[in-house]
Amino acid sequence: MNAASRVDARWMAAGAMSLALAALMLVCGPACAQVPATSGPLIYKPPPKSDVSKEDTVRKDVNLVTVDVTVTDPYGRLVTGLDRENFRVYEDGKEQQLMRFEEDDIPISIGVVFDVSGSMSDKISKSRMAAVQFFKTANPADEFFLVDFADRAELATPFTTSVEELQNQLLFSAPGGMTALLDAVYLGMSEMKGARNARKALLIISDGGDNHSRYDEEDIKRFLRESDVQIYAVGIVDPDACDRTAEECAGPTFLQGLADMTGGRSFIVRNLDDLGDVATKISMELRNQYVLGYRPSDRKTDGKWRKIKVKLRPPRGLPPLTVYARYGYFAPHS
């Protein structure tokens, strides 16, 4: 049986499970609909070994552009086990030759940006638990830092591999004050310059928009375009947020925009009991990404923005899949 047939067989089995789940939801109605269908990854076949030549390992120079890619199915489940041949990468509309392809749990540098403003008073306990749940799935080679923010952003814990240190620091985070979210993201991006791992991500946990920062949205977006950091966000939404302030109403949309442009994802949480599951989902996603690398055919060092587009050519039998990858990067400037 060839690789495509094996994938087809696994997808048919997964499809049968999905139909069974759909039937169950029809039987039990809204009560079952409260259970997220996106709780775990859908693995169509065992992940392949890293497809990286010795030359790629040795010659990791500034000309190698790497792109972290997440693939999901129509149910929002992670799709793993795809091969190099299933991906196409385009820069400014021109297809590029893949020089690197990996699907391993590669060590990552992660900054957690944690909201301790006054509006988090009734959410802080379960938010802490969600952050701890996220840390529990760490790769031993991962490193973390913690930024908390209220009236101003502060680096609570610099880069460390000690999950216990981070957990202890979270216990001392007392809510109060306003929300300097943009300043916190800027501080997190600045701290990420000292990361030792090639893969980098910020996890933002917050319940609303910004109302006390020096930086504005354009400052943050410009900073992100110049980096290779993915943004993952957990937006805790109150039912009456839009009745209170325009900032709180616009918060989830802003977080979604940051995540989209970096190839990350934003999750809206309306039930605090779902926070732990969402944190686990993000952790699993970060550890089940594809890493693609190419050397641009356009060798000019003009400092201009280069648009990246990742497309899939999936094996036969799979449904429409969704790709998450960063929008682009600035070329080196000589």
C-alpha positions as CSV (number, residue, x, y, z in Angstrom):
1,M,0.0,0.0,0.0
2,N,1.5,3.4,-1.0
3,A,1.6,6.5,1.2
4,A,-1.4,8.1,-0.4
5,S,-3.5,5.0,0.1
6,R,-2.5,4.8,3.8
7,V,-3.5,8.4,4.3
8,D,-6.8,7.7,2.4
9,A,-7.5,4.8,4.7
10,R,-6.9,6.8,7.9
11,W,-9.0,9.7,6.6
12,M,-11.9,7.3,5.9
13,A,-11.6,6.0,9.4
14,A,-11.5,9.6,10.8
15,G,-14.5,10.5,8.6
16,A,-16.5,7.6,10.1
17,M,-15.6,8.9,13.6
18,S,-16.7,12.4,12.6
19,L,-20.1,11.1,11.3
20,A,-20.6,9.2,14.5
21,L,-19.9,12.4,16.5
22,A,-22.3,14.3,14.3
23,A,-25.0,11.7,14.9
24,L,-24.4,11.9,18.6
25,M,-24.8,15.7,18.6
26,L,-28.0,15.4,16.7
27,V,-29.3,13.0,19.3
28,C,-28.3,14.9,22.5
29,G,-28.7,18.4,21.1
30,P,-27.3,21.6,22.5
31,A,-25.9,20.0,25.7
32,C,-23.4,18.0,23.6
33,A,-22.6,21.0,21.5
34,Q,-20.9,22.6,24.5
35,V,-18.1,20.1,24.2
36,P,-15.5,21.4,21.7
37,A,-14.8,19.2,18.7
38,T,-11.3,20.6,18.5
39,S,-9.9,19.0,21.6
40,G,-7.0,17.1,20.0
41,P,-5.0,16.6,16.9
42,L,-6.1,14.3,14.1
43,I,-3.0,12.3,13.0
44,Y,-3.5,10.7,9.6
45,K,-0.3,8.7,9.7
46,P,2.8,8.5,11.9
47,P,4.9,11.7,11.6
48,P,7.8,11.3,9.2
49,K,11.4,11.7,10.2
50,S,12.9,15.2,9.7
51,D,13.7,15.6,6.0
52,V,16.7,17.9,6.5
53,S,20.0,17.3,4.6
54,K,23.4,17.8,6.2
55,E,23.9,20.9,4.1
56,D,20.7,22.4,5.5
57,T,21.8,21.7,9.0
58,V,25.2,23.2,8.5
59,R,24.4,26.2,6.3
60,K,21.7,27.9,8.4
61,D,22.6,31.4,7.2
62,V,20.6,34.6,7.1
63,N,19.4,33.8,3.6
64,L,17.3,30.8,4.8
65,V,13.7,31.9,5.4
66,T,11.8,29.6,7.8
67,V,8.1,29.4,8.1
68,D,6.2,27.7,10.9
69,V,3.0,26.2,9.5
70,T,-0.1,24.8,11.1
71,V,-2.7,22.7,9.2
72,T,-6.2,22.0,10.4
73,D,-9.2,20.1,9.0
74,P,-12.8,21.4,8.8
75,Y,-13.4,20.5,12.4
76,G,-10.4,22.6,13.6
77,R,-8.3,19.5,14.4
78,L,-4.6,19.5,13.7
79,V,-3.5,17.6,10.6
80,T,-0.1,15.9,11.0
81,G,1.8,13.4,8.9
82,L,1.9,15.4,5.6
83,D,5.0,15.2,3.5
84,R,7.3,17.8,1.8
85,E,5.6,17.1,-1.5
86,N,2.3,18.3,0.0
87,F,3.5,21.9,0.5
88,R,4.2,24.7,-1.9
89,V,5.7,28.0,-0.8
90,Y,5.5,31.2,-2.8
91,E,7.3,34.5,-2.3
92,D,5.8,37.5,-4.0
93,G,3.9,35.1,-6.2
94,K,6.9,33.0,-7.3
95,E,7.3,29.4,-6.1
96,Q,10.4,28.7,-4.0
97,Q,12.4,25.5,-3.7
98,L,12.0,24.0,-0.2
99,M,15.4,23.4,1.4
100,R,14.1,22.3,4.8
101,F,11.2,20.3,6.0
102,E,10.6,19.2,9.6
103,E,7.7,17.9,11.6
104,D,9.2,17.3,15.1
105,D,8.7,18.7,18.6
106,I,11.4,21.3,18.0
107,P,12.5,23.3,21.1
108,I,10.8,26.7,21.2
109,S,11.2,30.0,23.1
110,I,7.9,31.1,24.5
111,G,6.9,34.4,26.2
112,V,3.7,34.4,28.2
113,V,2.0,37.8,28.3
114,F,-0.4,37.7,31.3
115,D,-3.1,40.2,32.1
116,V,-3.4,41.2,35.8
117,S,-5.5,44.3,35.3
118,G,-8.4,45.0,37.6
119,S,-11.0,43.5,35.2
120,M,-9.3,40.1,35.6
121,S,-10.2,40.0,39.3
122,D,-12.9,37.3,38.8
123,K,-10.9,35.5,36.1
124,I,-7.4,35.4,37.6
125,S,-7.6,32.0,39.3
126,K,-8.7,30.0,36.3
127,S,-6.3,32.0,34.0
128,R,-3.4,31.0,36.2
129,M,-4.5,27.4,36.0
130,A,-4.6,27.7,32.2
131,A,-1.1,29.0,32.1
132,V,0.1,26.2,34.4
133,Q,-1.6,23.7,32.1
134,F,0.3,25.2,29.2
135,F,3.6,24.9,31.0
136,K,3.0,21.3,31.9
137,T,3.4,20.1,28.3
138,A,6.8,21.8,27.9
139,N,9.7,20.2,26.0
140,P,12.7,19.9,28.4
141,A,14.6,22.1,25.9
142,D,12.0,24.8,25.8
143,E,12.6,28.2,27.5
144,F,10.0,30.6,28.9
145,F,9.6,34.1,30.2
146,L,6.7,35.8,31.9
147,V,5.4,39.4,31.3
148,D,2.5,40.6,33.4
149,F,0.7,43.8,32.9
150,A,-1.8,46.2,34.4
151,D,-1.1,49.9,34.5
152,R,2.3,49.1,33.0
153,A,4.1,46.0,31.6
154,E,6.8,44.3,33.7
155,L,9.1,41.4,33.0
156,A,8.1,39.2,35.9
157,T,10.4,36.3,35.0
158,P,13.3,36.4,32.5
159,F,14.0,33.4,30.3
160,T,14.1,30.2,32.3
161,T,13.7,26.5,31.8
162,S,12.2,26.1,35.2
163,V,8.4,25.6,35.0
164,E,8.2,25.7,38.8
165,E,9.7,29.2,38.8
166,L,7.1,30.5,36.4
167,Q,4.2,28.8,38.3
168,N,5.4,30.4,41.6
169,Q,5.6,33.8,40.0
170,L,2.0,33.5,38.7
171,L,0.8,33.0,42.3
172,F,2.1,36.5,43.2
173,S,0.2,38.2,40.4
174,A,-2.5,40.3,42.1
175,P,-5.0,41.9,39.8
176,G,-5.6,45.6,39.8
177,G,-5.2,48.7,37.7
178,M,-5.7,49.5,34.0
179,T,-4.7,47.5,30.9
180,A,-1.4,48.3,29.1
181,L,-1.7,45.4,26.7
182,L,0.2,47.0,23.8
183,D,3.1,47.9,26.0
184,A,3.2,44.3,27.2
185,V,3.3,42.8,23.7
186,Y,6.1,45.3,22.8
187,L,8.0,44.3,25.9
188,G,7.5,40.6,25.1
189,M,8.8,41.1,21.5
190,S,11.8,43.0,22.8
191,E,12.6,40.2,25.3
192,M,12.3,37.6,22.5
193,K,15.5,39.1,20.9
194,G,17.4,37.2,23.6
195,A,15.8,33.8,22.7
196,R,18.2,30.9,22.2
197,N,15.8,28.8,20.1
198,A,15.0,29.5,16.4
199,R,11.3,29.0,16.9
200,K,9.6,31.7,19.0
201,A,6.0,32.4,20.1
202,L,4.1,34.8,22.5
203,L,1.1,33.5,24.3
204,I,-1.2,36.4,25.3
205,I,-3.9,35.8,28.0
206,S,-6.2,38.8,28.4
207,D,-9.8,39.8,28.8
208,G,-10.0,43.0,26.9
209,G,-8.6,45.8,24.8
210,D,-5.9,48.3,25.7
211,N,-6.6,51.5,27.6
212,H,-3.2,52.5,29.1
213,S,-0.3,52.0,26.7
214,R,2.3,54.3,25.3
215,Y,2.6,52.3,22.0
216,D,-0.3,52.1,19.6
217,E,-1.5,49.3,17.3
218,E,0.5,50.4,14.3
219,D,3.7,50.3,16.4
220,I,3.0,46.8,17.4
221,K,2.1,45.6,13.9
222,R,5.3,47.2,12.5
223,F,7.4,45.5,15.2
224,L,5.7,42.1,14.4
225,R,6.4,42.5,10.7
226,E,10.1,42.8,11.5
227,S,10.2,39.7,13.6
228,D,9.6,35.9,13.2
229,V,7.6,35.5,16.3
230,Q,4.2,33.8,16.3
231,I,1.4,35.3,18.3
232,Y,-1.1,33.0,20.1
233,A,-3.9,34.7,22.0
234,V,-6.6,33.7,24.5
235,G,-9.2,36.4,24.6
236,I,-11.5,36.1,27.6
237,V,-14.7,37.8,26.6
238,D,-17.4,39.1,29.0
239,P,-20.9,38.9,27.6
240,D,-21.4,42.7,28.2
241,A,-17.9,43.8,27.0
242,C,-19.3,45.9,24.2
243,D,-21.7,47.6,26.5
244,R,-18.9,48.9,28.7
245,T,-16.0,50.3,26.6
246,A,-15.0,50.5,22.9
247,E,-11.6,49.1,23.9
248,E,-13.0,45.9,25.5
249,C,-15.3,45.4,22.5
250,A,-12.5,45.7,20.0
251,G,-10.0,43.6,22.0
252,P,-10.8,40.2,20.4
253,T,-10.6,41.6,16.9
254,F,-7.2,43.2,17.6
255,L,-5.8,39.9,19.1
256,Q,-7.1,38.0,16.1
257,G,-5.3,40.4,13.7
258,L,-2.0,40.0,15.5
259,A,-2.3,36.2,15.4
260,D,-3.3,36.1,11.7
261,M,-0.3,38.2,10.5
262,T,2.2,36.0,12.3
263,G,0.7,32.6,11.5
264,G,-0.5,32.0,15.0
265,R,-4.1,31.7,16.2
266,S,-6.5,33.5,18.5
267,F,-9.1,31.7,20.7
268,I,-12.1,33.4,22.1
269,V,-13.2,32.0,25.5
270,R,-16.6,32.9,26.9
271,N,-16.7,30.1,29.6
272,L,-13.9,30.2,32.1
273,D,-14.1,26.4,32.4
274,D,-12.8,26.1,28.9
275,L,-9.5,28.0,29.6
276,G,-7.5,24.9,30.5
277,D,-8.6,23.0,27.3
278,V,-7.7,26.0,25.1
279,A,-4.3,26.3,26.8
280,T,-3.6,22.6,26.1
281,K,-4.8,22.9,22.5
282,I,-2.3,25.8,21.9
283,S,0.5,23.8,23.4
284,M,-0.3,20.8,21.3
285,E,-0.5,23.0,18.2
286,L,2.9,24.5,18.8
287,R,4.4,21.0,19.1
288,N,2.7,19.7,15.9
289,Q,3.7,22.3,13.4
290,Y,5.6,21.9,10.1
291,V,8.8,24.0,9.7
292,L,9.5,24.9,6.0
293,G,12.7,26.6,4.9
294,Y,13.8,28.1,1.6
295,R,16.4,30.4,0.2
296,P,14.6,33.2,-1.8
297,S,15.1,33.2,-5.5
298,D,15.1,37.0,-5.2
299,R,18.6,37.7,-3.8
300,K,18.3,41.4,-3.6
301,T,19.1,43.0,-0.2
302,D,16.7,45.9,-0.6
303,G,15.0,45.8,2.8
304,K,11.6,45.5,1.1
305,W,8.6,43.5,2.3
306,R,8.3,40.0,0.8
307,K,4.9,38.4,0.8
308,I,4.8,34.7,1.7
309,K,2.0,32.3,0.7
310,V,1.9,28.6,1.7
311,K,-0.3,26.4,-0.3
312,L,-1.2,22.7,0.1
313,R,-1.4,19.9,-2.4
314,P,-2.9,17.3,0.0
315,P,-3.2,13.6,-0.6
316,R,-6.3,12.4,-2.3
317,G,-9.3,11.8,-0.1
318,L,-8.7,14.6,2.4
319,P,-11.3,17.4,2.8
320,P,-10.5,21.1,2.4
321,L,-7.6,22.0,4.8
322,T,-6.7,25.3,6.3
323,V,-3.2,26.6,6.5
324,Y,-1.8,29.1,9.1
325,A,1.5,30.8,8.3
326,R,3.0,34.2,8.6
327,Y,2.2,36.8,5.9
328,G,5.8,37.7,5.0
329,Y,9.1,39.3,6.1
330,F,11.4,42.2,5.3
331,A,14.4,41.3,3.2
332,P,17.9,42.0,4.5
333,H,19.1,45.5,3.9
334,S,22.6,46.1,2.7
